[in-house]
Amino acid sequence: MAVTTSKTARLTFTTTGGNTFSVTVPQPRDDLQLAEVMDVMNSVIAGGIFLTTNGALTGVRDIKVIETTTDDLYDPPQA
């Protein structure tokens, strides 16, 4: 039984099909700056790195850093 914390960055793009496509990056740096993330996302778009079922990436839709705390209340006995 323990409390754990994890952090992820979710980068969401728009696609040519009008939908969204997200990339999740585990454990982003604590000092991450908006300008850095925008540069990376724009490079991904310009480079055509991902082709989704809804088409190519066309723009930046959203950027979120998500911190999750998990309180594990029960661990089953080991057999």
PDB file with SEQRES, HELIX, SHEET and CRYST1 records, atoms N, CA, C and O in Angstrom:
SEQRES   1 A   79  MET ALA VAL THR THR SER LYS THR ALA ARG LEU THR PHE          
SEQRES   2 A   79  THR THR THR GLY GLY ASN THR PHE SER VAL THR VAL PRO          
SEQRES   3 A   79  GLN PRO ARG ASP ASP LEU GLN LEU ALA GLU VAL MET ASP          
SEQRES   4 A   79  VAL MET ASN SER VAL ILE ALA GLY GLY ILE PHE LEU THR          
SEQRES   5 A   79  THR ASN GLY ALA LEU THR GLY VAL ARG ASP ILE LYS VAL          
SEQRES   6 A   79  ILE GLU THR THR THR ASP ASP LEU TYR ASP PRO PRO GLN          
SEQRES   7 A   79  ALA                                                          
HELIX    1 AA1 LEU A   34  GLY A   47  1                                  14    
SHEET    1 AA1 4 THR A  20  PRO A  26  0                                        
SHEET    2 AA1 4 VAL A   3  THR A  15 -1                                        
SHEET    3 AA1 4 GLY A  55  ASP A  71 -1                                        
SHEET    4 AA1 4 LEU A  51  THR A  52 -1                                        
CRYST1    1.000    1.000    1.000  90.00  90.00  90.00 P 1           1          
ATOM      1  N   MET A   1       0.851  -1.167   0.000  1.00  0.00           N  
ATOM      2  CA  MET A   1       0.000   0.000   0.000  1.00  0.00           C  
ATOM      3  C   MET A   1       0.895   1.228   0.000  1.00  0.00           C  
ATOM      4  O   MET A   1       1.712   1.433   0.898  1.00  0.00           O  
ATOM      5  N   ALA A   2       0.715   2.034  -1.034  1.00  0.00           N  
ATOM      6  CA  ALA A   2       1.574   3.194  -1.166  1.00  0.00           C  
ATOM      7  C   ALA A   2       0.869   4.263  -1.987  1.00  0.00           C  
ATOM      8  O   ALA A   2      -0.075   3.998  -2.731  1.00  0.00           O  
ATOM      9  N   VAL A   3       1.362   5.470  -1.821  1.00  0.00           N  
ATOM     10  CA  VAL A   3       0.887   6.587  -2.634  1.00  0.00           C  
ATOM     11  C   VAL A   3       1.977   6.888  -3.651  1.00  0.00           C  
ATOM     12  O   VAL A   3       3.130   7.115  -3.285  1.00  0.00           O  
ATOM     13  N   THR A   4       1.612   6.890  -4.924  1.00  0.00           N  
ATOM     14  CA  THR A   4       2.567   7.197  -5.985  1.00  0.00           C  
ATOM     15  C   THR A   4       2.040   8.356  -6.817  1.00  0.00           C  
ATOM     16  O   THR A   4       0.830   8.542  -6.949  1.00  0.00           O  
ATOM     17  N   THR A   5       2.951   9.125  -7.370  1.00  0.00           N  
ATOM     18  CA  THR A   5       2.604  10.251  -8.220  1.00  0.00           C  
ATOM     19  C   THR A   5       3.314  10.087  -9.557  1.00  0.00           C  
ATOM     20  O   THR A   5       4.493   9.735  -9.608  1.00  0.00           O  
ATOM     21  N   SER A   6       2.585  10.346 -10.636  1.00  0.00           N  
ATOM     22  CA  SER A   6       3.196  10.303 -11.958  1.00  0.00           C  
ATOM     23  C   SER A   6       2.767  11.546 -12.731  1.00  0.00           C  
ATOM     24  O   SER A   6       1.745  12.165 -12.433  1.00  0.00           O  
ATOM     25  N   LYS A   7       3.576  11.893 -13.732  1.00  0.00           N  
ATOM     26  CA  LYS A   7       3.300  13.080 -14.528  1.00  0.00           C  
ATOM     27  C   LYS A   7       3.458  12.718 -15.997  1.00  0.00           C  
ATOM     28  O   LYS A   7       4.388  12.002 -16.368  1.00  0.00           O  
ATOM     29  N   THR A   8       2.546  13.214 -16.837  1.00  0.00           N  
ATOM     30  CA  THR A   8       2.642  13.033 -18.283  1.00  0.00           C  
ATOM     31  C   THR A   8       2.306  14.355 -18.966  1.00  0.00           C  
ATOM     32  O   THR A   8       1.604  15.203 -18.415  1.00  0.00           O  
ATOM     33  N   ALA A   9       2.824  14.503 -20.169  1.00  0.00           N  
ATOM     34  CA  ALA A   9       2.448  15.642 -21.011  1.00  0.00           C  
ATOM     35  C   ALA A   9       1.629  15.075 -22.161  1.00  0.00           C  
ATOM     36  O   ALA A   9       2.062  14.136 -22.830  1.00  0.00           O  
ATOM     37  N   ARG A  10       0.446  15.642 -22.394  1.00  0.00           N  
ATOM     38  CA  ARG A  10      -0.395  15.207 -23.511  1.00  0.00           C  
ATOM     39  C   ARG A  10      -0.416  16.302 -24.561  1.00  0.00           C  
ATOM     40  O   ARG A  10      -0.916  17.399 -24.312  1.00  0.00           O  
ATOM     41  N   LEU A  11       0.128  16.007 -25.742  1.00  0.00           N  
ATOM     42  CA  LEU A  11       0.206  16.942 -26.853  1.00  0.00           C  
ATOM     43  C   LEU A  11      -0.875  16.559 -27.857  1.00  0.00           C  
ATOM     44  O   LEU A  11      -0.858  15.452 -28.394  1.00  0.00           O  
ATOM     45  N   THR A  12      -1.802  17.457 -28.110  1.00  0.00           N  
ATOM     46  CA  THR A  12      -2.924  17.156 -28.993  1.00  0.00           C  
ATOM     47  C   THR A  12      -2.843  18.015 -30.239  1.00  0.00           C  
ATOM     48  O   THR A  12      -2.674  19.232 -30.168  1.00  0.00           O  
ATOM     49  N   PHE A  13      -2.967  17.359 -31.382  1.00  0.00           N  
ATOM     50  CA  PHE A  13      -2.886  17.992 -32.698  1.00  0.00           C  
ATOM     51  C   PHE A  13      -4.239  17.923 -33.394  1.00  0.00           C  
ATOM     52  O   PHE A  13      -5.068  17.080 -33.050  1.00  0.00           O  
ATOM     53  N   THR A  14      -4.473  18.797 -34.368  1.00  0.00           N  
ATOM     54  CA  THR A  14      -5.611  18.662 -35.275  1.00  0.00           C  
ATOM     55  C   THR A  14      -5.129  17.936 -36.524  1.00  0.00           C  
ATOM     56  O   THR A  14      -3.941  17.953 -36.846  1.00  0.00           O  
ATOM     57  N   THR A  15      -6.067  17.297 -37.226  1.00  0.00           N  
ATOM     58  CA  THR A  15      -5.725  16.546 -38.433  1.00  0.00           C  
ATOM     59  C   THR A  15      -6.494  17.089 -39.631  1.00  0.00           C  
ATOM     60  O   THR A  15      -7.448  17.852 -39.484  1.00  0.00           O  
ATOM     61  N   THR A  16      -6.057  16.677 -40.823  1.00  0.00           N  
ATOM     62  CA  THR A  16      -6.739  17.119 -42.044  1.00  0.00           C  
ATOM     63  C   THR A  16      -8.179  16.619 -42.086  1.00  0.00           C  
ATOM     64  O   THR A  16      -9.021  17.218 -42.755  1.00  0.00           O  
ATOM     65  N   GLY A  17      -8.469  15.541 -41.390  1.00  0.00           N  
ATOM     66  CA  GLY A  17      -9.837  15.007 -41.342  1.00  0.00           C  
ATOM     67  C   GLY A  17     -10.725  15.712 -40.345  1.00  0.00           C  
ATOM     68  O   GLY A  17     -11.885  15.337 -40.176  1.00  0.00           O  
ATOM     69  N   GLY A  18     -10.199  16.731 -39.679  1.00  0.00           N  
ATOM     70  CA  GLY A  18     -11.007  17.495 -38.725  1.00  0.00           C  
ATOM     71  C   GLY A  18     -11.081  16.893 -37.334  1.00  0.00           C  
ATOM     72  O   GLY A  18     -11.840  17.381 -36.497  1.00  0.00           O  
ATOM     73  N   ASN A  19     -10.316  15.854 -37.069  1.00  0.00           N  
ATOM     74  CA  ASN A  19     -10.303  15.235 -35.751  1.00  0.00           C  
ATOM     75  C   ASN A  19      -9.046  15.630 -34.998  1.00  0.00           C  
ATOM     76  O   ASN A  19      -8.312  16.524 -35.419  1.00  0.00           O  
ATOM     77  N   THR A  20      -8.806  14.956 -33.878  1.00  0.00           N  
ATOM     78  CA  THR A  20      -7.604  15.225 -33.094  1.00  0.00           C  
ATOM     79  C   THR A  20      -6.770  13.956 -32.973  1.00  0.00           C  
ATOM     80  O   THR A  20      -7.272  12.843 -33.130  1.00  0.00           O  
ATOM     81  N   PHE A  21      -5.491  14.150 -32.691  1.00  0.00           N  
ATOM     82  CA  PHE A  21      -4.540  13.066 -32.480  1.00  0.00           C  
ATOM     83  C   PHE A  21      -3.653  13.487 -31.313  1.00  0.00           C  
ATOM     84  O   PHE A  21      -3.114  14.593 -31.307  1.00  0.00           O  
ATOM     85  N   SER A  22      -3.502  12.603 -30.323  1.00  0.00           N  
ATOM     86  CA  SER A  22      -2.712  12.944 -29.136  1.00  0.00           C  
ATOM     87  C   SER A  22      -1.503  12.049 -28.986  1.00  0.00           C  
ATOM     88  O   SER A  22      -1.529  10.867 -29.326  1.00  0.00           O  
ATOM     89  N   VAL A  23      -0.443  12.644 -28.469  1.00  0.00           N  
ATOM     90  CA  VAL A  23       0.780  11.935 -28.117  1.00  0.00           C  
ATOM     91  C   VAL A  23       1.000  12.181 -26.633  1.00  0.00           C  
ATOM     92  O   VAL A  23       0.938  13.321 -26.172  1.00  0.00           O  
ATOM     93  N   THR A  24       1.258  11.111 -25.884  1.00  0.00           N  
ATOM     94  CA  THR A  24       1.505  11.238 -24.453  1.00  0.00           C  
ATOM     95  C   THR A  24       2.980  10.988 -24.184  1.00  0.00           C  
ATOM     96  O   THR A  24       3.542   9.978 -24.606  1.00  0.00           O  
ATOM     97  N   VAL A  25       3.593  11.924 -23.475  1.00  0.00           N  
ATOM     98  CA  VAL A  25       5.016  11.838 -23.142  1.00  0.00           C  
ATOM     99  C   VAL A  25       5.130  11.628 -21.633  1.00  0.00           C  
ATOM    100  O   VAL A  25       4.716  12.490 -20.859  1.00  0.00           O  
ATOM    101  N   PRO A  26       5.687  10.492 -21.206  1.00  0.00           N  
ATOM    102  CA  PRO A  26       5.813  10.252 -19.765  1.00  0.00           C  
ATOM    103  C   PRO A  26       6.925  11.088 -19.144  1.00  0.00           C  
ATOM    104  O   PRO A  26       7.938  11.371 -19.784  1.00  0.00           O  
ATOM    105  N   GLN A  27       6.726  11.471 -17.916  1.00  0.00           N  
ATOM    106  CA  GLN A  27       7.706  12.164 -17.091  1.00  0.00           C  
ATOM    107  C   GLN A  27       8.367  13.362 -17.777  1.00  0.00           C  
ATOM    108  O   GLN A  27       9.584  13.370 -17.962  1.00  0.00           O  
ATOM    109  N   PRO A  28       7.579  14.371 -18.154  1.00  0.00           N  
ATOM    110  CA  PRO A  28       8.188  15.567 -18.739  1.00  0.00           C  
ATOM    111  C   PRO A  28       9.017  16.317 -17.692  1.00  0.00           C  
ATOM    112  O   PRO A  28       8.784  16.192 -16.490  1.00  0.00           O  
ATOM    113  N   ARG A  29       9.970  17.083 -18.165  1.00  0.00           N  
ATOM    114  CA  ARG A  29      10.806  17.882 -17.252  1.00  0.00           C  
ATOM    115  C   ARG A  29       9.931  18.851 -16.444  1.00  0.00           C  
ATOM    116  O   ARG A  29       8.900  19.326 -16.919  1.00  0.00           O  
ATOM    117  N   ASP A  30      10.365  19.126 -15.230  1.00  0.00           N  
ATOM    118  CA  ASP A  30       9.631  20.070 -14.379  1.00  0.00           C  
ATOM    119  C   ASP A  30       9.707  21.499 -14.899  1.00  0.00           C  
ATOM    120  O   ASP A  30       8.791  22.289 -14.668  1.00  0.00           O  
ATOM    121  N   ASP A  31      10.790  21.843 -15.602  1.00  0.00           N  
ATOM    122  CA  ASP A  31      10.970  23.214 -16.081  1.00  0.00           C  
ATOM    123  C   ASP A  31      10.528  23.383 -17.546  1.00  0.00           C  
ATOM    124  O   ASP A  31      10.977  24.307 -18.224  1.00  0.00           O  
ATOM    125  N   LEU A  32       9.672  22.517 -18.020  1.00  0.00           N  
ATOM    126  CA  LEU A  32       9.197  22.566 -19.402  1.00  0.00           C  
ATOM    127  C   LEU A  32       8.504  23.894 -19.685  1.00  0.00           C  
ATOM    128  O   LEU A  32       7.671  24.350 -18.902  1.00  0.00           O  
ATOM    129  N   GLN A  33       8.855  24.509 -20.813  1.00  0.00           N  
ATOM    130  CA  GLN A  33       8.299  25.817 -21.183  1.00  0.00           C  
ATOM    131  C   GLN A  33       7.401  25.681 -22.415  1.00  0.00           C  
ATOM    132  O   GLN A  33       7.643  24.836 -23.276  1.00  0.00           O  
ATOM    133  N   LEU A  34       6.377  26.509 -22.489  1.00  0.00           N  
ATOM    134  CA  LEU A  34       5.430  26.490 -23.598  1.00  0.00           C  
ATOM    135  C   LEU A  34       6.136  26.633 -24.941  1.00  0.00           C  
ATOM    136  O   LEU A  34       5.831  25.897 -25.880  1.00  0.00           O  
ATOM    137  N   ALA A  35       7.069  27.561 -25.043  1.00  0.00           N  
ATOM    138  CA  ALA A  35       7.760  27.799 -26.317  1.00  0.00           C  
ATOM    139  C   ALA A  35       8.489  26.544 -26.802  1.00  0.00           C  
ATOM    140  O   ALA A  35       8.506  26.265 -28.001  1.00  0.00           O  
ATOM    141  N   GLU A  36       9.090  25.789 -25.883  1.00  0.00           N  
ATOM    142  CA  GLU A  36       9.785  24.553 -26.250  1.00  0.00           C  
ATOM    143  C   GLU A  36       8.820  23.524 -26.825  1.00  0.00           C  
ATOM    144  O   GLU A  36       9.096  22.894 -27.846  1.00  0.00           O  
ATOM    145  N   VAL A  37       7.692  23.366 -26.155  1.00  0.00           N  
ATOM    146  CA  VAL A  37       6.706  22.380 -26.594  1.00  0.00           C  
ATOM    147  C   VAL A  37       6.120  22.786 -27.942  1.00  0.00           C  
ATOM    148  O   VAL A  37       5.937  21.941 -28.818  1.00  0.00           O  
ATOM    149  N   MET A  38       5.825  24.068 -28.115  1.00  0.00           N  
ATOM    150  CA  MET A  38       5.292  24.548 -29.396  1.00  0.00           C  
ATOM    151  C   MET A  38       6.290  24.292 -30.515  1.00  0.00           C  
ATOM    152  O   MET A  38       5.892  23.873 -31.602  1.00  0.00           O  
ATOM    153  N   ASP A  39       7.573  24.534 -30.280  1.00  0.00           N  
ATOM    154  CA  ASP A  39       8.605  24.277 -31.287  1.00  0.00           C  
ATOM    155  C   ASP A  39       8.625  22.810 -31.692  1.00  0.00           C  
ATOM    156  O   ASP A  39       8.687  22.484 -32.878  1.00  0.00           O  
ATOM    157  N   VAL A  40       8.571  21.928 -30.699  1.00  0.00           N  
ATOM    158  CA  VAL A  40       8.581  20.491 -30.983  1.00  0.00           C  
ATOM    159  C   VAL A  40       7.335  20.091 -31.763  1.00  0.00           C  
ATOM    160  O   VAL A  40       7.427  19.362 -32.751  1.00  0.00           O  
ATOM    161  N   MET A  41       6.176  20.563 -31.327  1.00  0.00           N  
ATOM    162  CA  MET A  41       4.934  20.192 -32.004  1.00  0.00           C  
ATOM    163  C   MET A  41       4.919  20.707 -33.443  1.00  0.00           C  
ATOM    164  O   MET A  41       4.492  19.998 -34.353  1.00  0.00           O  
ATOM    165  N   ASN A  42       5.378  21.925 -33.644  1.00  0.00           N  
ATOM    166  CA  ASN A  42       5.433  22.470 -35.007  1.00  0.00           C  
ATOM    167  C   ASN A  42       6.423  21.704 -35.878  1.00  0.00           C  
ATOM    168  O   ASN A  42       6.197  21.547 -37.078  1.00  0.00           O  
ATOM    169  N   SER A  43       7.515  21.228 -35.290  1.00  0.00           N  
ATOM    170  CA  SER A  43       8.469  20.404 -36.030  1.00  0.00           C  
ATOM    171  C   SER A  43       7.856  19.060 -36.418  1.00  0.00           C  
ATOM    172  O   SER A  43       8.084  18.564 -37.522  1.00  0.00           O  
ATOM    173  N   VAL A  44       7.083  18.480 -35.516  1.00  0.00           N  
ATOM    174  CA  VAL A  44       6.399  17.212 -35.804  1.00  0.00           C  
ATOM    175  C   VAL A  44       5.420  17.406 -36.960  1.00  0.00           C  
ATOM    176  O   VAL A  44       5.345  16.570 -37.860  1.00  0.00           O  
ATOM    177  N   ILE A  45       4.667  18.514 -36.934  1.00  0.00           N  
ATOM    178  CA  ILE A  45       3.714  18.804 -38.009  1.00  0.00           C  
ATOM    179  C   ILE A  45       4.447  19.006 -39.332  1.00  0.00           C  
ATOM    180  O   ILE A  45       4.082  18.410 -40.345  1.00  0.00           O  
ATOM    181  N   ALA A  46       5.480  19.844 -39.322  1.00  0.00           N  
ATOM    182  CA  ALA A  46       6.216  20.160 -40.548  1.00  0.00           C  
ATOM    183  C   ALA A  46       6.927  18.931 -41.117  1.00  0.00           C  
ATOM    184  O   ALA A  46       7.060  18.798 -42.334  1.00  0.00           O  
ATOM    185  N   GLY A  47       7.377  18.041 -40.247  1.00  0.00           N  
ATOM    186  CA  GLY A  47       8.107  16.860 -40.681  1.00  0.00           C  
ATOM    187  C   GLY A  47       7.222  15.729 -41.166  1.00  0.00           C  
ATOM    188  O   GLY A  47       7.714  14.752 -41.731  1.00  0.00           O  
ATOM    189  N   GLY A  48       5.916  15.852 -40.951  1.00  0.00           N  
ATOM    190  CA  GLY A  48       5.013  14.789 -41.381  1.00  0.00           C  
ATOM    191  C   GLY A  48       5.319  13.462 -40.707  1.00  0.00           C  
ATOM    192  O   GLY A  48       5.201  12.405 -41.327  1.00  0.00           O  
ATOM    193  N   ILE A  49       5.707  13.514 -39.457  1.00  0.00           N  
ATOM    194  CA  ILE A  49       6.149  12.327 -38.731  1.00  0.00           C  
ATOM    195  C   ILE A  49       5.011  11.317 -38.533  1.00  0.00           C  
ATOM    196  O   ILE A  49       5.236  10.109 -38.609  1.00  0.00           O  
ATOM    197  N   PHE A  50       3.795  11.808 -38.280  1.00  0.00           N  
ATOM    198  CA  PHE A  50       2.654  10.923 -38.056  1.00  0.00           C  
ATOM    199  C   PHE A  50       1.638  11.092 -39.171  1.00  0.00           C  
ATOM    200  O   PHE A  50       1.330  12.211 -39.581  1.00  0.00           O  
ATOM    201  N   LEU A  51       1.118   9.971 -39.659  1.00  0.00           N  
ATOM    202  CA  LEU A  51      -0.020   9.984 -40.566  1.00  0.00           C  
ATOM    203  C   LEU A  51      -1.089   9.140 -39.892  1.00  0.00           C  
ATOM    204  O   LEU A  51      -0.932   7.928 -39.748  1.00  0.00           O  
ATOM    205  N   THR A  52      -2.168   9.776 -39.482  1.00  0.00           N  
ATOM    206  CA  THR A  52      -3.204   9.077 -38.735  1.00  0.00           C  
ATOM    207  C   THR A  52      -4.289   8.579 -39.682  1.00  0.00           C  
ATOM    208  O   THR A  52      -4.266   8.872 -40.877  1.00  0.00           O  
ATOM    209  N   THR A  53      -5.230   7.832 -39.141  1.00  0.00           N  
ATOM    210  CA  THR A  53      -6.365   7.381 -39.945  1.00  0.00           C  
ATOM    211  C   THR A  53      -7.245   8.549 -40.357  1.00  0.00           C  
ATOM    212  O   THR A  53      -8.067   8.416 -41.264  1.00  0.00           O  
ATOM    213  N   ASN A  54      -7.084   9.683 -39.709  1.00  0.00           N  
ATOM    214  CA  ASN A  54      -7.838  10.896 -40.043  1.00  0.00           C  
ATOM    215  C   ASN A  54      -6.989  11.906 -40.803  1.00  0.00           C  
ATOM    216  O   ASN A  54      -7.348  13.080 -40.891  1.00  0.00           O  
ATOM    217  N   GLY A  55      -5.870  11.458 -41.348  1.00  0.00           N  
ATOM    218  CA  GLY A  55      -5.026  12.332 -42.158  1.00  0.00           C  
ATOM    219  C   GLY A  55      -3.813  12.851 -41.428  1.00  0.00           C  
ATOM    220  O   GLY A  55      -3.523  12.459 -40.298  1.00  0.00           O  
ATOM    221  N   ALA A  56      -3.108  13.746 -42.102  1.00  0.00           N  
ATOM    222  CA  ALA A  56      -1.880  14.326 -41.563  1.00  0.00           C  
ATOM    223  C   ALA A  56      -2.196  15.335 -40.456  1.00  0.00           C  
ATOM    224  O   ALA A  56      -3.313  15.844 -40.354  1.00  0.00           O  
ATOM    225  N   LEU A  57      -1.201  15.604 -39.645  1.00  0.00           N  
ATOM    226  CA  LEU A  57      -1.355  16.608 -38.589  1.00  0.00           C  
ATOM    227  C   LEU A  57      -1.266  17.990 -39.219  1.00  0.00           C  
ATOM    228  O   LEU A  57      -0.421  18.246 -40.076  1.00  0.00           O  
ATOM    229  N   THR A  58      -2.167  18.886 -38.771  1.00  0.00           N  
ATOM    230  CA  THR A  58      -2.218  20.219 -39.368  1.00  0.00           C  
ATOM    231  C   THR A  58      -2.000  21.357 -38.386  1.00  0.00           C  
ATOM    232  O   THR A  58      -1.663  22.464 -38.804  1.00  0.00           O  
ATOM    233  N   GLY A  59      -2.183  21.117 -37.092  1.00  0.00           N  
ATOM    234  CA  GLY A  59      -2.040  22.212 -36.145  1.00  0.00           C  
ATOM    235  C   GLY A  59      -1.981  21.739 -34.710  1.00  0.00           C  
ATOM    236  O   GLY A  59      -2.219  20.569 -34.412  1.00  0.00           O  
ATOM    237  N   VAL A  60      -1.659  22.670 -33.825  1.00  0.00           N  
ATOM    238  CA  VAL A  60      -1.617  22.412 -32.390  1.00  0.00           C  
ATOM    239  C   VAL A  60      -3.011  22.662 -31.827  1.00  0.00           C  
ATOM    240  O   VAL A  60      -3.580  23.734 -32.032  1.00  0.00           O  
ATOM    241  N   ARG A  61      -3.559  21.685 -31.123  1.00  0.00           N  
ATOM    242  CA  ARG A  61      -4.893  21.820 -30.544  1.00  0.00           C  
ATOM    243  C   ARG A  61      -4.829  22.107 -29.045  1.00  0.00           C  
ATOM    244  O   ARG A  61      -5.550  22.966 -28.538  1.00  0.00           O  
ATOM    245  N   ASP A  62      -3.947  21.369 -28.334  1.00  0.00           N  
ATOM    246  CA  ASP A  62      -3.922  21.512 -26.878  1.00  0.00           C  
ATOM    247  C   ASP A  62      -2.616  20.941 -26.334  1.00  0.00           C  
ATOM    248  O   ASP A  62      -2.016  20.044 -26.926  1.00  0.00           O  
ATOM    249  N   ILE A  63      -2.191  21.480 -25.192  1.00  0.00           N  
ATOM    250  CA  ILE A  63      -1.020  20.966 -24.483  1.00  0.00           C  
ATOM    251  C   ILE A  63      -1.390  20.922 -22.999  1.00  0.00           C  
ATOM    252  O   ILE A  63      -1.783  21.931 -22.415  1.00  0.00           O  
ATOM    253  N   LYS A  64      -1.256  19.742 -22.406  1.00  0.00           N  
ATOM    254  CA  LYS A  64      -1.569  19.603 -20.982  1.00  0.00           C  
ATOM    255  C   LYS A  64      -0.466  18.807 -20.293  1.00  0.00           C  
ATOM    256  O   LYS A  64       0.044  17.828 -20.838  1.00  0.00           O  
ATOM    257  N   VAL A  65      -0.106  19.241 -19.092  1.00  0.00           N  
ATOM    258  CA  VAL A  65       0.742  18.447 -18.219  1.00  0.00           C  
ATOM    259  C   VAL A  65      -0.186  17.920 -17.130  1.00  0.00           C  
ATOM    260  O   VAL A  65      -0.822  18.688 -16.408  1.00  0.00           O  
ATOM    261  N   ILE A  66      -0.249  16.603 -17.028  1.00  0.00           N  
ATOM    262  CA  ILE A  66      -1.211  15.945 -16.134  1.00  0.00           C  
ATOM    263  C   ILE A  66      -0.442  15.226 -15.037  1.00  0.00           C  
ATOM    264  O   ILE A  66       0.425  14.395 -15.310  1.00  0.00           O  
ATOM    265  N   GLU A  67      -0.770  15.557 -13.790  1.00  0.00           N  
ATOM    266  CA  GLU A  67      -0.154  14.896 -12.645  1.00  0.00           C  
ATOM    267  C   GLU A  67      -1.217  14.044 -11.968  1.00  0.00           C  
ATOM    268  O   GLU A  67      -2.309  14.521 -11.660  1.00  0.00           O  
ATOM    269  N   THR A  68      -0.878  12.765 -11.740  1.00  0.00           N  
ATOM    270  CA  THR A  68      -1.827  11.819 -11.161  1.00  0.00           C  
ATOM    271  C   THR A  68      -1.254  11.259  -9.869  1.00  0.00           C  
ATOM    272  O   THR A  68      -0.095  10.848  -9.817  1.00  0.00           O  
ATOM    273  N   THR A  69      -2.072  11.247  -8.835  1.00  0.00           N  
ATOM    274  CA  THR A  69      -1.694  10.632  -7.577  1.00  0.00           C  
ATOM    275  C   THR A  69      -2.559   9.394  -7.377  1.00  0.00           C  
ATOM    276  O   THR A  69      -3.785   9.459  -7.465  1.00  0.00           O  
ATOM    277  N   THR A  70      -1.904   8.266  -7.107  1.00  0.00           N  
ATOM    278  CA  THR A  70      -2.607   7.004  -6.905  1.00  0.00           C  
ATOM    279  C   THR A  70      -2.361   6.541  -5.479  1.00  0.00           C  
ATOM    280  O   THR A  70      -1.219   6.416  -5.038  1.00  0.00           O  
ATOM    281  N   ASP A  71      -3.451   6.291  -4.768  1.00  0.00           N  
ATOM    282  CA  ASP A  71      -3.378   5.781  -3.403  1.00  0.00           C  
ATOM    283  C   ASP A  71      -3.818   4.318  -3.448  1.00  0.00           C  
ATOM    284  O   ASP A  71      -5.010   4.016  -3.509  1.00  0.00           O  
ATOM    285  N   ASP A  72      -2.844   3.425  -3.416  1.00  0.00           N  
ATOM    286  CA  ASP A  72      -3.112   1.989  -3.490  1.00  0.00           C  
ATOM    287  C   ASP A  72      -3.520   1.509  -2.107  1.00  0.00           C  
ATOM    288  O   ASP A  72      -2.681   1.369  -1.217  1.00  0.00           O  
ATOM    289  N   LEU A  73      -4.809   1.259  -1.932  1.00  0.00           N  
ATOM    290  CA  LEU A  73      -5.334   0.914  -0.618  1.00  0.00           C  
ATOM    291  C   LEU A  73      -5.194  -0.561  -0.275  1.00  0.00           C  
ATOM    292  O   LEU A  73      -5.218  -0.929   0.899  1.00  0.00           O  
ATOM    293  N   TYR A  74      -5.048  -1.407  -1.290  1.00  0.00           N  
ATOM    294  CA  TYR A  74      -4.988  -2.843  -1.002  1.00  0.00           C  
ATOM    295  C   TYR A  74      -4.058  -3.534  -1.979  1.00  0.00           C  
ATOM    296  O   TYR A  74      -4.165  -3.347  -3.190  1.00  0.00           O  
ATOM    297  N   ASP A  75      -3.152  -4.326  -1.453  1.00  0.00           N  
ATOM    298  CA  ASP A  75      -2.301  -5.180  -2.266  1.00  0.00           C  
ATOM    299  C   ASP A  75      -2.641  -6.624  -1.920  1.00  0.00           C  
ATOM    300  O   ASP A  75      -2.537  -7.028  -0.761  1.00  0.00           O  
ATOM    301  N   PRO A  76      -3.053  -7.413  -2.931  1.00  0.00           N  
ATOM    302  CA  PRO A  76      -3.387  -8.805  -2.626  1.00  0.00           C  
ATOM    303  C   PRO A  76      -2.155  -9.574  -2.151  1.00  0.00           C  
ATOM    304  O   PRO A  76      -1.035  -9.259  -2.555  1.00  0.00           O  
ATOM    305  N   PRO A  77      -2.354 -10.570  -1.305  1.00  0.00           N  
ATOM    306  CA  PRO A  77      -1.221 -11.361  -0.828  1.00  0.00           C  
ATOM    307  C   PRO A  77      -0.546 -12.098  -1.980  1.00  0.00           C  
ATOM    308  O   PRO A  77      -1.211 -12.552  -2.911  1.00  0.00           O  
ATOM    309  N   GLN A  78       0.770 -12.214  -1.912  1.00  0.00           N  
ATOM    310  CA  GLN A  78       1.528 -12.936  -2.922  1.00  0.00           C  
ATOM    311  C   GLN A  78       1.414 -14.443  -2.647  1.00  0.00           C  
ATOM    312  O   GLN A  78       1.529 -14.882  -1.503  1.00  0.00           O  
ATOM    313  N   ALA A  79       1.189 -15.218  -3.700  1.00  0.00           N  
ATOM    314  CA  ALA A  79       1.033 -16.672  -3.549  1.00  0.00           C  
ATOM    315  C   ALA A  79       2.371 -17.365  -3.500  1.00  0.00           C  
ATOM    316  O   ALA A  79       2.427 -18.589  -3.376  1.00  0.00           O  
TER     317      ALA A  79                                                      
END                                                                             
